[in-house]
Amino acid sequence: MAKEALESAEKQLNTAQAQVNQAQSGLDIINANSSNGVIVAPVSGTVTSKNINVGEMAVAGANLMSIVNSDKTYINAYLPARLSNEIKQGQKVAIRISEIPDKLFDGKVSLVDTVVDAQNKNILVKVSMLENDPAVKVGMFAEIALKK
Protein backbone atom coordinates (compact mmCIF):
# COMPACT_ATOMS: atom_id res chain seq x y z
CA MET A 1 0.00 0.00 0.00
CA ALA A 2 2.82 2.41 0.79
CA LYS A 3 4.39 1.66 -2.60
CA GLU A 4 1.08 2.38 -4.38
CA ALA A 5 0.70 5.66 -2.45
CA LEU A 6 4.25 6.65 -3.44
CA GLU A 7 3.59 5.85 -7.11
CA SER A 8 0.33 7.79 -6.99
CA ALA A 9 2.07 10.76 -5.39
CA GLU A 10 4.84 10.63 -8.05
CA LYS A 11 2.21 10.61 -10.83
CA GLN A 12 0.48 13.60 -9.24
CA LEU A 13 3.85 15.36 -8.96
CA ASN A 14 4.65 14.65 -12.62
CA THR A 15 1.19 15.86 -13.67
CA ALA A 16 1.57 19.02 -11.59
CA GLN A 17 5.05 19.62 -13.06
CA ALA A 18 3.66 19.24 -16.61
CA GLN A 19 0.91 21.72 -15.77
CA VAL A 20 3.50 24.18 -14.42
CA ASN A 21 5.56 23.81 -17.62
CA GLN A 22 2.47 24.33 -19.76
CA ALA A 23 1.48 27.41 -17.74
CA GLN A 24 5.04 28.80 -18.06
CA SER A 25 4.90 28.32 -21.85
CA GLY A 26 1.57 30.14 -21.95
CA LEU A 27 3.02 32.97 -19.87
CA ASP A 28 6.01 33.23 -22.25
CA ILE A 29 3.63 33.53 -25.22
CA ILE A 30 1.57 36.20 -23.45
CA ASN A 31 4.71 38.18 -22.60
CA ALA A 32 5.94 37.97 -26.21
CA ASN A 33 2.55 39.07 -27.56
CA SER A 34 2.28 41.96 -25.12
CA SER A 35 5.70 43.26 -26.20
CA ASN A 36 4.44 43.18 -29.80
CA GLY A 37 1.66 45.56 -28.78
CA VAL A 38 4.07 48.29 -27.71
CA ILE A 39 4.91 50.92 -30.32
CA VAL A 40 8.19 52.74 -29.81
CA ALA A 41 9.08 55.81 -31.87
CA PRO A 42 12.59 56.08 -33.33
CA VAL A 43 12.73 59.77 -32.36
CA SER A 44 11.48 61.89 -29.52
CA GLY A 45 9.02 64.66 -30.22
CA THR A 46 5.37 65.63 -30.30
CA VAL A 47 2.68 63.52 -31.94
CA THR A 48 0.96 65.72 -34.53
CA SER A 49 -1.42 63.17 -36.05
CA LYS A 50 -2.68 59.70 -35.17
CA ASN A 51 -3.88 57.39 -37.94
CA ILE A 52 -4.94 54.37 -35.84
CA ASN A 53 -7.42 53.88 -33.01
CA VAL A 54 -7.54 51.56 -30.01
CA GLY A 55 -8.61 48.07 -31.08
CA GLU A 56 -7.58 48.44 -34.73
CA MET A 57 -4.94 46.15 -36.18
CA ALA A 58 -1.71 47.80 -37.26
CA VAL A 59 -0.51 46.87 -40.73
CA ALA A 60 3.19 46.55 -41.53
CA GLY A 61 4.45 49.64 -43.33
CA ALA A 62 1.39 51.75 -42.48
CA ASN A 63 1.90 55.24 -41.06
CA LEU A 64 0.45 55.00 -37.54
CA MET A 65 1.28 58.51 -36.41
CA SER A 66 3.34 61.56 -37.28
CA ILE A 67 5.91 62.89 -34.83
CA VAL A 68 7.59 66.27 -34.99
CA ASN A 69 11.00 66.74 -33.38
CA SER A 70 11.18 70.47 -32.68
CA ASP A 71 14.89 70.27 -31.86
CA LYS A 72 15.76 70.07 -35.55
CA THR A 73 13.73 71.86 -38.19
CA TYR A 74 14.17 70.87 -41.84
CA ILE A 75 12.61 72.40 -44.91
CA ASN A 76 11.93 70.42 -48.06
CA ALA A 77 12.43 72.77 -50.98
CA TYR A 78 12.29 72.11 -54.69
CA LEU A 79 14.77 73.70 -57.07
CA PRO A 80 14.47 73.76 -60.86
CA ALA A 81 16.95 71.23 -62.22
CA ARG A 82 18.55 73.88 -64.46
CA LEU A 83 19.79 75.63 -61.27
CA SER A 84 21.27 72.48 -59.72
CA ASN A 85 24.86 73.63 -60.40
CA GLU A 86 24.30 76.73 -58.22
CA ILE A 87 23.70 74.83 -54.98
CA LYS A 88 25.87 72.50 -52.94
CA GLN A 89 25.54 70.58 -49.72
CA GLY A 90 26.71 72.71 -46.78
CA GLN A 91 25.90 75.98 -48.56
CA LYS A 92 24.44 78.76 -46.36
CA VAL A 93 20.95 80.04 -47.19
CA ALA A 94 18.54 82.66 -45.88
CA ILE A 95 15.06 81.52 -44.88
CA ARG A 96 11.94 83.65 -44.71
CA ILE A 97 8.84 82.13 -43.10
CA SER A 98 5.65 83.68 -44.47
CA GLU A 99 3.95 83.66 -41.06
CA ILE A 100 6.97 85.42 -39.47
CA PRO A 101 7.70 88.14 -42.07
CA ASP A 102 9.86 90.35 -39.82
CA LYS A 103 12.66 87.84 -39.36
CA LEU A 104 15.20 86.12 -41.60
CA PHE A 105 16.54 82.77 -40.44
CA ASP A 106 19.91 81.25 -41.27
CA GLY A 107 19.99 77.82 -42.80
CA LYS A 108 22.28 75.33 -44.43
CA VAL A 109 21.70 72.92 -47.31
CA SER A 110 21.86 69.47 -45.77
CA LEU A 111 20.95 67.41 -48.85
CA VAL A 112 20.70 67.92 -52.59
CA ASP A 113 18.87 65.02 -54.19
CA THR A 114 20.57 63.47 -57.19
CA VAL A 115 17.29 62.51 -58.88
CA VAL A 116 15.28 64.95 -61.01
CA ASP A 117 11.50 64.62 -60.66
CA ALA A 118 10.33 63.50 -64.11
CA GLN A 119 7.01 65.36 -63.89
CA ASN A 120 8.08 68.85 -62.83
CA LYS A 121 11.85 68.76 -63.57
CA ASN A 122 12.73 69.83 -60.00
CA ILE A 123 15.18 68.40 -57.50
CA LEU A 124 14.57 68.05 -53.78
CA VAL A 125 16.79 70.17 -51.54
CA LYS A 126 16.65 69.69 -47.76
CA VAL A 127 17.57 72.76 -45.76
CA SER A 128 18.24 72.63 -42.02
CA MET A 129 17.49 75.69 -39.94
CA LEU A 130 20.51 76.70 -37.87
CA GLU A 131 18.43 78.21 -35.07
CA ASN A 132 15.35 76.87 -33.34
CA ASP A 133 12.51 79.32 -32.93
CA PRO A 134 9.35 78.15 -31.14
CA ALA A 135 7.28 80.33 -33.48
CA VAL A 136 8.23 78.10 -36.45
CA LYS A 137 5.68 75.31 -36.88
CA VAL A 138 5.30 72.36 -39.20
CA GLY A 139 3.35 73.28 -42.32
CA MET A 140 4.42 76.92 -42.50
CA PHE A 141 5.48 78.19 -45.90
CA ALA A 142 9.17 79.06 -46.31
CA GLU A 143 11.14 80.87 -49.02
CA ILE A 144 14.80 79.98 -49.42
CA ALA A 145 17.38 82.44 -50.81
CA LEU A 146 20.80 81.21 -51.86
CA LYS A 147 23.78 83.06 -50.43
CA LYS A 148 26.76 83.37 -52.71
C-alpha positions in Angstrom: 0.0 0.0 0.0 2.8 2.4 0.8 4.4 1.7 -2.6 1.1 2.4 -4.4 0.7 5.7 -2.5 4.3 6.7 -3.4 3.6 5.8 -7.1 0.3 7.8 -7.0 2.1 10.8 -5.4 4.8 10.6 -8.1 2.2 10.6 -10.8 0.5 13.6 -9.2 3.8 15.4 -9.0 4.6 14.6 -12.6 1.2 15.9 -13.7 1.6 19.0 -11.6 5.0 19.6 -13.1 3.7 19.2 -16.6 0.9 21.7 -15.8 3.5 24.2 -14.4 5.6 23.8 -17.6 2.5 24.3 -19.8 1.5 27.4 -17.7 5.0 28.8 -18.1 4.9 28.3 -21.9 1.6 30.1 -21.9 3.0 33.0 -19.9 6.0 33.2 -22.2 3.6 33.5 -25.2 1.6 36.2 -23.5 4.7 38.2 -22.6 5.9 38.0 -26.2 2.5 39.1 -27.6 2.3 42.0 -25.1 5.7 43.3 -26.2 4.4 43.2 -29.8 1.7 45.6 -28.8 4.1 48.3 -27.7 4.9 50.9 -30.3 8.2 52.7 -29.8 9.1 55.8 -31.9 12.6 56.1 -33.3 12.7 59.8 -32.4 11.5 61.9 -29.5 9.0 64.7 -30.2 5.4 65.6 -30.3 2.7 63.5 -31.9 1.0 65.7 -34.5 -1.4 63.2 -36.0 -2.7 59.7 -35.2 -3.9 57.4 -37.9 -4.9 54.4 -35.8 -7.4 53.9 -33.0 -7.5 51.6 -30.0 -8.6 48.1 -31.1 -7.6 48.4 -34.7 -4.9 46.2 -36.2 -1.7 47.8 -37.3 -0.5 46.9 -40.7 3.2 46.6 -41.5 4.4 49.6 -43.3 1.4 51.8 -42.5 1.9 55.2 -41.1 0.4 55.0 -37.5 1.3 58.5 -36.4 3.3 61.6 -37.3 5.9 62.9 -34.8 7.6 66.3 -35.0 11.0 66.7 -33.4 11.2 70.5 -32.7 14.9 70.3 -31.9 15.8 70.1 -35.6 13.7 71.9 -38.2 14.2 70.9 -41.8 12.6 72.4 -44.9 11.9 70.4 -48.1 12.4 72.8 -51.0 12.3 72.1 -54.7 14.8 73.7 -57.1 14.5 73.8 -60.9 16.9 71.2 -62.2 18.6 73.9 -64.5 19.8 75.6 -61.3 21.3 72.5 -59.7 24.9 73.6 -60.4 24.3 76.7 -58.2 23.7 74.8 -55.0 25.9 72.5 -52.9 25.5 70.6 -49.7 26.7 72.7 -46.8 25.9 76.0 -48.6 24.4 78.8 -46.4 21.0 80.0 -47.2 18.5 82.7 -45.9 15.1 81.5 -44.9 11.9 83.6 -44.7 8.8 82.1 -43.1 5.7 83.7 -44.5 3.9 83.7 -41.1 7.0 85.4 -39.5 7.7 88.1 -42.1 9.9 90.4 -39.8 12.7 87.8 -39.4 15.2 86.1 -41.6 16.5 82.8 -40.4 19.9 81.3 -41.3 20.0 77.8 -42.8 22.3 75.3 -44.4 21.7 72.9 -47.3 21.9 69.5 -45.8 20.9 67.4 -48.9 20.7 67.9 -52.6 18.9 65.0 -54.2 20.6 63.5 -57.2 17.3 62.5 -58.9 15.3 64.9 -61.0 11.5 64.6 -60.7 10.3 63.5 -64.1 7.0 65.4 -63.9 8.1 68.8 -62.8 11.9 68.8 -63.6 12.7 69.8 -60.0 15.2 68.4 -57.5 14.6 68.1 -53.8 16.8 70.2 -51.5 16.6 69.7 -47.8 17.6 72.8 -45.8 18.2 72.6 -42.0 17.5 75.7 -39.9 20.5 76.7 -37.9 18.4 78.2 -35.1 15.4 76.9 -33.3 12.5 79.3 -32.9 9.4 78.1 -31.1 7.3 80.3 -33.5 8.2 78.1 -36.4 5.7 75.3 -36.9 5.3 72.4 -39.2 3.4 73.3 -42.3 4.4 76.9 -42.5 5.5 78.2 -45.9 9.2 79.1 -46.3 11.1 80.9 -49.0 14.8 80.0 -49.4 17.4 82.4 -50.8 20.8 81.2 -51.9 23.8 83.1 -50.4 26.8 83.4 -52.7 
